[in-house]
């Protein structure tokens, strides 16, 4: 692990101490868990954004074959 220094407000520090005491974990462990959740959420948001941007990109294209006709041949 790499040691990193962060600045917290008094309220953040107090709340973090309460969470650590109630969970029986070290404050540094709670901070790492929170960062992991943030990273995971950001990754999900990026995937969702990419999918939203890609939705419909083939819609109304005239240079593609008629996939419904091709598919109907497969279904026979």
DANORKA-V171245 format. One record per pair of residues at least 6 apart in sequence whose C-alpha atoms are under 8 Angstrom apart, sorted by sequence separation. I is the first residue (numbers start at 1). GAP is how many residues later the second one is. D is the distance in whole Angstrom. If there is no record, write none. Layout:
I,GAP,D
I,GAP,D
This chain:
20,6,6
20,7,6
17,10,7
20,10,7
16,11,6
16,14,8
